Amino acid sequence: MLVTVLNDENKQAFAGYIPQKMFAELENPGVIALGAAAGVAPGEARIAAGVLIARIIENWLEITWLYTGEDFRRKSAGRSLVRKIKSCIKFAPELKGVYAQYPESFNGFHELFEQAGFDFEEKSAQSMYSLTVAQLAENHFWSRKPAGADNAIPLKDIDDVTLRKFEVALSLSDKAVALESDVKWREYDQNLSMAYINGNKISGILLIESEEGGIDLSYVHVESGEPSAMPAMIYNAGKAAIDSLSSETTVSLAAITPASTHLTEKLFPELTAIPSVTAVYRFNNKEVLK
């Protein structure tokens, strides 16, 4: 099985294996895209067998897409792609590790990494939800403004000093920032992401990542004793999305704790959760994340 880095010359051959919004991002800095091609008879062109896409975020390598054609499963396509990613890691020694999120039902995913020599451990279970902006707008949650909504302010209206103070407070507390990295505010959608202001300081944050064709609720943190913060930020972010995005735009979010799962199902009772897990591994024999 031949594995190659996707570029302008060969990526069209693998386009059928890549979601449209991801295909448009292959040129972005920090994105690593690999394609596996199956061998055929001498003199004939190879056949696209699978694709692996990853991106570097905060010194971590995130596997964002892994897909193999039905005719090439259990025939080394996936295993070859995962093994190849190791050679890419050699050129980025600053990386702390690699992580990936995948459906709980995808039993073969974890096996691929184990066979390639990675020692992964499931970090957390999540409930994944996805809906369109049109479905979002139909929900009754938007019919009444929740308490504290005036305190939820778009990130574009928050000065850097206030954001930095909140970031420092997070780093000094026992609250884990996503994957133990600094929160890079400017990498998120400044119109949809929200900060909850109480007493001239931030006591809650909701960060939304905007990509072509969809938005993701990527990170949320609320200080204890702020029961209004979460509904207020979700309300203002949702209203902003409904007002500014097309009805076909996909909205994705993950509920990690039982409380967040309960809140999500209360706000969006028509949604069905897709159970998933996140697997994490540190390189260089560093401690596996618990």
ABEGO torsion letter per residue (X at the ends): XBBBBBBAAAAAAAAAABBAAAAAAAABBGBBBBBBBBBBBBGBBBBBABBBBBBBBGGBBBBABBBBBAAABGAGAAAAAAAAAAAAAAABAABAEBBBBBBAABAAAAAAAAAAGBBBBBABBBBBBBBBAAAAAABAAAABBBBGAAABBBAAABBAAAAAAAAAAAAABABBBBGGBBBBAAABBAAABBBBBBGGBBABBBBBBBBBGBBBBABBBBBBGBAAAAAAAAAAAAAAAAAABBAABBBBBBBABAAAAAAAAAABAABBBBBBBBBBBBBGGBBBBX
